Amino acid sequence: MGRYILRFTGTGPKPASDVERIRATPKLTVLDDSTHMMLVEAGEKHIEKMIATMPGWSWSPERTIRLPDSRPKPRRTPKD
Amino acid sequence: MAELGGKQFIVLPMQGIRMPAVSTELATARFLRKLAVRPGLVRLFRMNATPGVELRLLDSVNEYGAKLVEIAPAALSALRAHQPSLRLVPLAFFHPAVAPRLHVETKATAAKAAVKVRLRIVSRTDGTPVAGALVVAFTDFGERIGAQGWTDARGEVKLALGSASPKLQRLYIYPEKDFWPALKKNLTVSSDTSIALIRLSLGYVDCLRYFYRATTPKSGKGIKVGVVDTGIAEHPDLEIDGGENTVVGEDKTEFRDNGKGHGTHVAGIIAARGQPPAGVRGMAPAVTLRSYRVFGKGSDSASNYAITKAIDRAVEDGCDLINLSLGSSEVDEAIESAIQYARSRGSLVIAAAGNDRRQPVSFPASYSLSLAVSAMGRKGTFPSATTQRGEVASPYGTDKKNFVAAFSNIGPEIDLTAPGVGVISTYPGGYAVLDGTSMACPAAAGAAAAILSPRVELLGLPRASARSEAMARAVLEQAQALGFGSLYEGQGLVR
């Protein structure tokens, strides 16, 4: 199980019928919802198979980006 | 046939792989059509509108569709300025996923690093302790061997440097706020060592104020700017119109600073309304400022979902400019899709190139539909013993006091450069000096807001691709090359 972004890239907001279908999918939990997207928890193969049958939708895994920092950092501590 | 020494890119319209029939009068469509030739035919082009730019067409899918071209990296910036709505995707080859070989990393044992040195950090003005400062000490800077820690309420930090009186090649001190950071080189320290920091003066002419002296309280009026970041703190110099927290599981109305201060500093560079010496003024104080918090409470990481949702929200809220002072080495489809959506709805995304010290431009700055900003600085716009002197590096500009920051990423995707070394701005509970392409990005966004503010003919266009393209073009046309070269500065500094 992982967390995935389902994004509707077609014209307008997400089709209600698609949203209903996603919500009704077994072993899938909707974590968040917005105009064009849904954040879900499910198996990757399951997501891939489902989205392949839904025109206008794309999916990608949830990832994180770290806050930028330009300060130099030590890689290791010195020897005695 | 002449050699271009270039790299291969796939040239695509803003969305999809082919311009829709209704869009064939757009400049992008005309450009794609100009490149339409018989499949397999290789032809060298020179574009009259952008003298000196050459590309070689290698293949064309169809009249208004994808083209494969070869173009020199130095010419890529000019092509992007000429056609700001094109997507330029580097040609990629996929390889079998071979498992990496194992390697050994050197590790210091706990015993070796057990000896600690106590350093004390104080104010040069009155000797009072400076709490919460990050102290980074290097015994070997090239190998990045050293230790770091934060000062306590007494201004003291204990560092495991392997000796009671180690010789340091470099000692960096980063106060949280209200002081200039310090850099000391080649000094021997002991537990009696005390380092004094210079207190910030808000009237100081830093690199931002050096290049943008003409900013007025009305600069940026009529422009709405969305800051996608760590949130923006309440501050006497900042007026926030609204926003949203898009972090999953958090209250969406909590779009104030998450405790990290980064977004508050970014916001001040764009829109601070203070007046020195009591406060600071940003690039475009009259903009309507909105905060989209994508970093969780106290967290220094943001999910691609939160970022994507924040961009969508900023577009739906009518933001003309969206500032992304964040980045990653990994390309993300969801964020790309949101940036495409922003451009298709007339909004312009401006992104930081990244701080990985001359590495390739980070994503999403590397994405063709965002404007990528590198960081530059100027000698004489920071006190001599500060960390900023460690960021002075070649190339220098036509004016030899100007330089591209040592930490800045560079590459053919760079569109603009802006001040990002030793920038004074708002911070939760005061003011702080920070460095980074994170600071250069809002400097460029603020400059863009000031340029676009009087351009009512552009702002009045329907919120569609033609609007964002015209805005991008207007901003890029106002850039002036400083002599660094296009890989470092793109079209230059927006003036």
Chai-1 contact restraints between the chains, C-beta under 6 A:
chainA,res_idxA,chainB,res_idxB,connection_type,confidence,min_distance_angstrom,max_distance_angstrom,comment,restraint_id
A,I5,B,Y305,contact,1.0,0.0,6.0,A-B,restraint_1
A,I5,B,A334,contact,1.0,0.0,6.0,A-B,restraint_2
A,R7,B,A334,contact,1.0,0.0,6.0,A-B,restraint_3
A,R7,B,S337,contact,1.0,0.0,6.0,A-B,restraint_4
A,T9,B,S337,contact,1.0,0.0,6.0,A-B,restraint_5
A,L31,B,V248,contact,1.0,0.0,6.0,A-B,restraint_6
A,D32,B,V248,contact,1.0,0.0,6.0,A-B,restraint_7
A,S34,B,K309,contact,1.0,0.0,6.0,A-B,restraint_8
A,T35,B,D312,contact,1.0,0.0,6.0,A-B,restraint_9
A,H36,B,D312,contact,1.0,0.0,6.0,A-B,restraint_10
A,L39,B,Y305,contact,1.0,0.0,6.0,A-B,restraint_11
A,S60,B,E333,contact,1.0,0.0,6.0,A-B,restraint_12
A,S60,B,A334,contact,1.0,0.0,6.0,A-B,restraint_13
A,E62,B,S303,contact,1.0,0.0,6.0,A-B,restraint_14
A,E62,B,Y305,contact,1.0,0.0,6.0,A-B,restraint_15
A,R63,B,N304,contact,1.0,0.0,6.0,A-B,restraint_16
A,T64,B,S301,contact,1.0,0.0,6.0,A-B,restraint_17
A,T64,B,S303,contact,1.0,0.0,6.0,A-B,restraint_18
A,I65,B,A302,contact,1.0,0.0,6.0,A-B,restraint_19
A,I65,B,L326,contact,1.0,0.0,6.0,A-B,restraint_20
A,I65,B,S328,contact,1.0,0.0,6.0,A-B,restraint_21
A,R66,B,D300,contact,1.0,0.0,6.0,A-B,restraint_22
A,R66,B,S301,contact,1.0,0.0,6.0,A-B,restraint_23
A,L67,B,H262,contact,1.0,0.0,6.0,A-B,restraint_24
A,L67,B,D300,contact,1.0,0.0,6.0,A-B,restraint_25
A,P68,B,N355,contact,1.0,0.0,6.0,A-B,restraint_26
A,P68,B,G436,contact,1.0,0.0,6.0,A-B,restraint_27
A,P68,B,S438,contact,1.0,0.0,6.0,A-B,restraint_28
A,S70,B,N355,contact,1.0,0.0,6.0,A-B,restraint_29
A,S70,B,F407,contact,1.0,0.0,6.0,A-B,restraint_30
A,S70,B,D435,contact,1.0,0.0,6.0,A-B,restraint_31
A,S70,B,G436,contact,1.0,0.0,6.0,A-B,restraint_32
A,P74,B,R144,contact,1.0,0.0,6.0,A-B,restraint_33
A,P74,B,G146,contact,1.0,0.0,6.0,A-B,restraint_34
A,P74,B,A147,contact,1.0,0.0,6.0,A-B,restraint_35
A,P74,B,Q148,contact,1.0,0.0,6.0,A-B,restraint_36
A,R75,B,R144,contact,1.0,0.0,6.0,A-B,restraint_37
A,R76,B,A108,contact,1.0,0.0,6.0,A-B,restraint_38
A,R76,B,I145,contact,1.0,0.0,6.0,A-B,restraint_39
A,T77,B,A108,contact,1.0,0.0,6.0,A-B,restraint_40
A,T77,B,A113,contact,1.0,0.0,6.0,A-B,restraint_41
A,T77,B,A147,contact,1.0,0.0,6.0,A-B,restraint_42
A,T77,B,A160,contact,1.0,0.0,6.0,A-B,restraint_43
A,P78,B,T139,contact,1.0,0.0,6.0,A-B,restraint_44
A,P78,B,I145,contact,1.0,0.0,6.0,A-B,restraint_45
A,P78,B,L161,contact,1.0,0.0,6.0,A-B,restraint_46
A,P78,B,G162,contact,1.0,0.0,6.0,A-B,restraint_47
A,K79,B,K112,contact,1.0,0.0,6.0,A-B,restraint_48
A,K79,B,G162,contact,1.0,0.0,6.0,A-B,restraint_49
A,D80,B,K112,contact,1.0,0.0,6.0,A-B,restraint_50
A,D80,B,G162,contact,1.0,0.0,6.0,A-B,restraint_51
